[in-house]
Structure formats: structure tokens, C-alpha cells
């Protein structure tokens, strides 16, 4: 028996990873610092699979993530003694291989009879891609077909976002350590909660609640103070070396987000709202198991580092799921030069003109060439660094040889530089590097052959078909709207021109080729102003020189958490692995918008800082 109180209290699910970069020791931390039932971990960004595909196909990489292997094998004894189950997607391109290696280590440590290892597969559809292309696969956000986009291209990886069904089958079969490939980010939490409570298909509100719980804790420290716009209001010692989040999922699908007592970080309404708004599509959060309507979602602090999340409405999943296709886009390079002091803008114009002149006869061979000014020198700077601006030169081409033409142009005019030009002497980043483009398609869930594979004590493998959703509901176009009952801005009294961030917190992130951003405030009165002020047109104005006519904006509101949300379509091109922007993950976008000067009602200024300084004094 796993636990005698299974299904009699909320399940405590901890996260141990939100990225391949997270240290492996966090799994052991979560297992030892307090009571936990299941530990989940998300290792796979959209680009991770494509980045490993070349090495895996050439047998120079095992196809799975070594950090995931070390996380599990370093905690085997504790997992066995405390009867903690583990569900991780670090199997990447080779979940079977990782499961088998972990099984060997479990045996070697003497726990082969106590811990059952399993893997879930079926997400890799590279072999089926020719047939899928012929069926007319389309882009997730537009009508471009995959066949049109991929013609003549080398496809590197093709993975469907599968749901929690295979995970549930593995848990039902007694698995303790479950290794997955490209499951949806929240699928491990959905699978764990559904298994714990015995939910069946059709309990949409409960499943949707678990989907949101999974979304909230999937990004490791992002729920406990990482990537948090209000971090400066807390003592630095409290927001470094952060521990990761925990979701206590109740029988009704509601959850309390928390962390182990006595650990660093903070869980409050603001950190939870920040993560909730991170990488959203809009008011409906899509999953392979369920759709979650977030229109009426609410958060409430119910204790120190404890936030209750309610108000989520579930609907049947779509008959389709996302298919992440990566293909070789060509080669790229980038380098940065610096200018100090007066005439810095003219210095950069001089440099760009010089390089473009050298490349004039071959400029048509570049698919992209840009000269990006980063920052401006401070007036009367107290140090040279403070008085320096940077110019990032970024280029993409179809072949390596064309990249080398830019590199040669750089060296040809090196001694003709503007006065005071300087740069780092390490030139390794100049080397042409292959880049990958992302095509998110939509594929029918019924073409996926998902299975749970249980390794028995004698080494035999039992394969269990996961099946497909029995009930689905077609996707509807997400709502995008300006406020229908906005208040005249004059009614909020006199204003002062200040950065929007003086009263507004926010978080932004990447969704394929798009950036999403959620902005939120602290009171109903502030929200009345924010939603009236932040129209689609106003947001377009705030984007200033970064706005392009080929972009598209969607807008919605979350009144229960006092937030306005936008998606900017197309700003990241073909995704983070080939984006031209320095902020290729869209994480700094929110603070740029917050730094824009706007007319804020004087009655709201200082309130957020006064509120959060109280937290500093209590810390």
C-alpha cells in the first residue's frame, strides 16, 4: 500500500525542476525538508528536444537529461523509506533509456524490490510525420500548413504534447518512479491528483483545478520569488537560493500553493498571480486532458506562505493537441561592440554603415541582419561602464559560408573603427552556429499511441495502452476584447507621469513565436483604472518602436485577480531558438512595459511600496 490515507486528505505535490538548468539536488531537498506525497519535475523547454536531437541521432548523447538521472539516483534511499513517488519528464528523446538506467541504479542500491520504475512514451511522432504532413497539419496560430513550411527543410524533432493518461495508468499499476518524454507541463500534477482522488473523465472542474495547480508549480522557483517583479521589496537574503513550490490539491480540484516551512523564498498573492499569468494563451488554458477557463479564478492568502486558488471552470479537452516541430533554419552569429560617452549614437550609425557597405554585394544572402542598440550612456557618468552603450550585431543565413562573410567584414574594418570602440577579446561566439526554427502544429490526439511501460522486479516490461480522451469539445476562438464598461480616466483625479511599474506588477514570457504579459494591481479601485487605461490601442502605443504592423494583439481580463492580459503574436518570429530579439524568452518584456512613463492617478502612488515594505519589516 502506498499510503493508508490516500484519498482522505489533499495530496501534497512538490516540484523539483522547471528547467534543465535547475540543480539536481532540489529533488532530495523536497523529499527531506517536509512531508510530500509526489515529486514532479519539468525539464523540457520548447527548444530542449531540438537542441539534443542532433547529438542523440549521432549517438553522442543519450537523449535524456543527465540532471534528471542524478536527481533521482541521489534520492533513491529517501524515496523508498518515505514512500514518495516521482514523475519527471527528463526522459526527453529517450524516456525508455533513462528509465532503464535508473532501474539499474535502484537495483544496485538494493531497492529493486521496493521501487518500481516505469516510463511513458508515444509523444515522438517523427516517424509518422510524412503521413501527418499529407493530412494537412496546420499552424497553431494561423492557417499556414506544415507541409508548406517544412518543404525542403531538415526536420530535427517532432513531439506531441501528451496528457496525463499514461501517467495515471503507470500509477495505477504501482509505479513509483515514472519517466516521461514530452508530456504537457502540468500533466504530472494532473495525473498524480486524478490517481490520488480517483477522478474519472468528466470531472472537468477538478481536472482543470489540477491543471492550474500544475501550471503554478511547474517553473520551480517562479512561484517562490524567482522572476518576480516585486522582489526588491524583500530582504535579499530571503530571495536567494530559493526552494521550490508545493501544491496541495483538494478533492474538489482547488489547491493551496505553499512551500516547506523554514525555507527561503515567499509564496503570496503576488507571486502566485505572477506565475498564473506566465505563458498563458488567454482566458482559456488548454491541456490534452481538459480545458481550464480562468475568467473567474481567485487567489487568497490563507496563512504564511499559503495561497488558496479557486474559481476554475473545466471543459472537455479539444480533440487535438500541440505538435512541436523543430527544423534546421540555417546558421547565425552575433557579437557586441561598445561605445562610450558623447556621439555614441553617431558612432553606432558609423559602424552599421561601414559593415553594410562591405556586405552590399551579398546582402541578399542574409535572411536577417540587424544592429541592435542596447542601453544608453548615463549623463555625467561616475564610471566608464555607466557611460557606455552597446551595439549587438545579429545575423542569420541559410548557410555557414554567408555567416563567415559578416565575420570577415567585421575584421576588414576593425582598424577603421569609430573613436573608442571596444569589445571583449574572446571571439568564440563569432563562430557560425546552427539555429532551429519552431513550427507548432495541431494534431489529432487519436493518432498518438501513448503507453505506460512498467518494469517488473524480474526485468520484464508490461506495456499498458493509455487510450485517448473519450469526450472532447472543439476549440473555440479565444475572446479578445477591450473593456465594455470602462470608466472615464478623469474620474480618478489628478495624475502624475511616472513609470507604470510604480503601481503595477507584471510577468511576461514566451509562447512559441509570441509573448504574453499579465499586469495586475492590489485593489478593486486600482483595477478599475488599470482596465480602463490599458486598452489594446494603449498597449500598442506602449510598445513604441518595437511595434510592427505584422504583429497581432489579443486582450482579456481576469477580474478575480485584478489583472489585464495581452498576447503579442509574432514578436518572437519562429520561436525562442531562432528569435532575433535579445530578450528571446520574453522575460524582460514586462519590465520594459512597466518602465514606460504614463499618467497614473496620484491617489494610487506609493500604495504598493507601503504595502510591501510592511512585508520587509515582518520578514
Secondary structure as the mmCIF struct_conf table of DSSP 4:
data_model
#
loop_
_struct_conf.conf_type_id
_struct_conf.id
_struct_conf.beg_label_comp_id
_struct_conf.beg_label_asym_id
_struct_conf.beg_label_seq_id
_struct_conf.end_label_comp_id
_struct_conf.end_label_asym_id
_struct_conf.end_label_seq_id
TURN_TY1_P TURN_TY1_P1 UNK A 4 UNK A 7
BEND BEND1 UNK A 8 UNK A 9
STRN STRN1 UNK A 11 UNK A 15
BEND BEND2 UNK A 18 UNK A 19
TURN_TY1_P TURN_TY1_P2 UNK A 20 UNK A 21
BEND BEND3 UNK A 22 UNK A 22
TURN_TY1_P TURN_TY1_P3 UNK A 24 UNK A 24
HELX_RH_AL_P HELX_RH_AL_P1 UNK A 25 UNK A 32
BEND BEND4 UNK A 33 UNK A 34
BEND BEND5 UNK A 37 UNK A 37
STRN STRN2 UNK A 38 UNK A 41
TURN_TY1_P TURN_TY1_P4 UNK A 46 UNK A 47
HELX_RH_AL_P HELX_RH_AL_P2 UNK A 48 UNK A 57
TURN_TY1_P TURN_TY1_P5 UNK A 58 UNK A 59
BEND BEND6 UNK A 60 UNK A 61
BEND BEND7 UNK A 63 UNK A 64
HELX_RH_AL_P HELX_RH_AL_P3 UNK A 66 UNK A 73
TURN_TY1_P TURN_TY1_P6 UNK A 74 UNK A 75
HELX_RH_AL_P HELX_RH_AL_P4 UNK A 76 UNK A 82
TURN_TY1_P TURN_TY1_P7 UNK A 83 UNK A 83
STRN STRN3 UNK A 85 UNK A 88
TURN_TY1_P TURN_TY1_P8 UNK A 90 UNK A 93
HELX_RH_AL_P HELX_RH_AL_P5 UNK A 95 UNK A 108
TURN_TY1_P TURN_TY1_P9 UNK A 109 UNK A 110
TURN_TY1_P TURN_TY1_P10 UNK A 112 UNK A 114
STRN STRN4 UNK A 117 UNK A 121
STRN STRN5 UNK A 124 UNK A 124
TURN_TY1_P TURN_TY1_P11 UNK A 126 UNK A 128
HELX_RH_AL_P HELX_RH_AL_P6 UNK A 129 UNK A 134
TURN_TY1_P TURN_TY1_P12 UNK A 135 UNK A 136
STRN STRN6 UNK A 138 UNK A 139
BEND BEND8 UNK A 140 UNK A 143
STRN STRN7 UNK A 145 UNK A 145
HELX_RH_AL_P HELX_RH_AL_P7 UNK A 146 UNK A 150
TURN_TY1_P TURN_TY1_P13 UNK A 151 UNK A 152
STRN STRN8 UNK A 155 UNK A 160
STRN STRN9 UNK A 162 UNK A 162
BEND BEND9 UNK A 164 UNK A 164
HELX_RH_AL_P HELX_RH_AL_P8 UNK A 165 UNK A 172
TURN_TY1_P TURN_TY1_P14 UNK A 173 UNK A 174
BEND BEND10 UNK A 176 UNK A 176
STRN STRN10 UNK A 177 UNK A 180
BEND BEND11 UNK A 181 UNK A 182
STRN STRN11 UNK A 183 UNK A 183
TURN_TY1_P TURN_TY1_P15 UNK A 185 UNK A 186
HELX_RH_AL_P HELX_RH_AL_P9 UNK A 187 UNK A 197
TURN_TY1_P TURN_TY1_P16 UNK A 198 UNK A 198
TURN_TY1_P TURN_TY1_P17 UNK A 201 UNK A 202
HELX_RH_AL_P HELX_RH_AL_P10 UNK A 204 UNK A 217
TURN_TY1_P TURN_TY1_P18 UNK A 218 UNK A 219
HELX_RH_3T_P HELX_RH_3T_P1 UNK A 220 UNK A 223
TURN_TY1_P TURN_TY1_P19 UNK A 224 UNK A 227
TURN_TY1_P TURN_TY1_P20 UNK A 229 UNK A 230
HELX_RH_3T_P HELX_RH_3T_P2 UNK A 231 UNK A 233
BEND BEND12 UNK A 234 UNK A 234
HELX_RH_3T_P HELX_RH_3T_P3 UNK A 236 UNK A 239
BEND BEND13 UNK A 240 UNK A 241
HELX_LH_PP_P HELX_LH_PP_P1 UNK A 242 UNK A 245
STRN STRN12 UNK A 246 UNK A 249
TURN_TY1_P TURN_TY1_P21 UNK A 251 UNK A 252
BEND BEND14 UNK A 253 UNK A 253
STRN STRN13 UNK A 255 UNK A 258
TURN_TY1_P TURN_TY1_P22 UNK A 261 UNK A 262
BEND BEND15 UNK A 264 UNK A 265
BEND BEND16 UNK A 268 UNK A 268
HELX_RH_AL_P HELX_RH_AL_P11 UNK A 269 UNK A 276
TURN_TY1_P TURN_TY1_P23 UNK A 277 UNK A 279
BEND BEND17 UNK A 282 UNK A 283
STRN STRN14 UNK A 284 UNK A 286
BEND BEND18 UNK A 288 UNK A 289
STRN STRN15 UNK A 290 UNK A 293
TURN_TY1_P TURN_TY1_P24 UNK A 295 UNK A 296
STRN STRN16 UNK A 298 UNK A 303
TURN_TY1_P TURN_TY1_P25 UNK A 304 UNK A 305
STRN STRN17 UNK A 306 UNK A 310
STRN STRN18 UNK A 313 UNK A 316
STRN STRN19 UNK A 317 UNK A 317
HELX_LH_PP_P HELX_LH_PP_P2 UNK A 318 UNK A 318
BEND BEND19 UNK A 319 UNK A 319
STRN STRN20 UNK A 320 UNK A 340
BEND BEND20 UNK A 341 UNK A 341
TURN_TY1_P TURN_TY1_P26 UNK A 342 UNK A 343
HELX_RH_AL_P HELX_RH_AL_P12 UNK A 344 UNK A 358
TURN_TY1_P TURN_TY1_P27 UNK A 359 UNK A 362
HELX_RH_3T_P HELX_RH_3T_P4 UNK A 363 UNK A 365
STRN STRN21 UNK A 366 UNK A 374
HELX_LH_PP_P HELX_LH_PP_P3 UNK A 377 UNK A 378
TURN_TY1_P TURN_TY1_P28 UNK A 379 UNK A 380
BEND BEND21 UNK A 382 UNK A 383
TURN_TY1_P TURN_TY1_P29 UNK A 384 UNK A 384
HELX_RH_3T_P HELX_RH_3T_P5 UNK A 385 UNK A 387
STRN STRN22 UNK A 388 UNK A 397
BEND BEND22 UNK A 398 UNK A 399
HELX_RH_AL_P HELX_RH_AL_P13 UNK A 400 UNK A 412
TURN_TY1_P TURN_TY1_P30 UNK A 413 UNK A 413
HELX_RH_3T_P HELX_RH_3T_P6 UNK A 414 UNK A 416
HELX_LH_PP_P HELX_LH_PP_P4 UNK A 417 UNK A 418
TURN_TY1_P TURN_TY1_P31 UNK A 419 UNK A 420
STRN STRN23 UNK A 422 UNK A 422
BEND BEND23 UNK A 425 UNK A 425
HELX_RH_3T_P HELX_RH_3T_P7 UNK A 428 UNK A 430
BEND BEND24 UNK A 431 UNK A 431
STRN STRN24 UNK A 433 UNK A 444
HELX_RH_3T_P HELX_RH_3T_P8 UNK A 445 UNK A 447
STRN STRN25 UNK A 451 UNK A 455
TURN_TY1_P TURN_TY1_P32 UNK A 457 UNK A 458
BEND BEND25 UNK A 459 UNK A 459
STRN STRN26 UNK A 461 UNK A 465
BEND BEND26 UNK A 470 UNK A 471
STRN STRN27 UNK A 472 UNK A 472
HELX_LH_PP_P HELX_LH_PP_P5 UNK A 477 UNK A 479
TURN_TY1_P TURN_TY1_P33 UNK A 484 UNK A 485
HELX_LH_PP_P HELX_LH_PP_P6 UNK A 486 UNK A 488
HELX_RH_3T_P HELX_RH_3T_P9 UNK A 489 UNK A 492
STRN STRN28 UNK A 495 UNK A 499
HELX_RH_3T_P HELX_RH_3T_P10 UNK A 500 UNK A 502
TURN_TY1_P TURN_TY1_P34 UNK A 503 UNK A 503
STRN STRN29 UNK A 505 UNK A 511
TURN_TY1_P TURN_TY1_P35 UNK A 512 UNK A 513
STRN STRN30 UNK A 514 UNK A 520
BEND BEND27 UNK A 522 UNK A 523
HELX_RH_AL_P HELX_RH_AL_P14 UNK A 524 UNK A 533
HELX_RH_AL_P HELX_RH_AL_P15 UNK A 536 UNK A 542
TURN_TY1_P TURN_TY1_P36 UNK A 543 UNK A 543
HELX_RH_3T_P HELX_RH_3T_P11 UNK A 544 UNK A 546
TURN_TY1_P TURN_TY1_P37 UNK A 549 UNK A 550
STRN STRN31 UNK A 552 UNK A 558
HELX_RH_3T_P HELX_RH_3T_P12 UNK A 559 UNK A 561
TURN_TY1_P TURN_TY1_P38 UNK A 562 UNK A 562
STRN STRN32 UNK A 563 UNK A 569
TURN_TY1_P TURN_TY1_P39 UNK A 570 UNK A 574
TURN_TY1_P TURN_TY1_P40 UNK A 576 UNK A 578
BEND BEND28 UNK A 581 UNK A 583
TURN_TY1_P TURN_TY1_P41 UNK A 584 UNK A 585
BEND BEND29 UNK A 586 UNK A 588
HELX_RH_AL_P HELX_RH_AL_P16 UNK A 589 UNK A 595
BEND BEND30 UNK A 596 UNK A 596
STRN STRN33 UNK A 597 UNK A 601
HELX_RH_3T_P HELX_RH_3T_P13 UNK A 602 UNK A 604
TURN_TY1_P TURN_TY1_P42 UNK A 605 UNK A 606
HELX_RH_AL_P HELX_RH_AL_P17 UNK A 607 UNK A 618
#
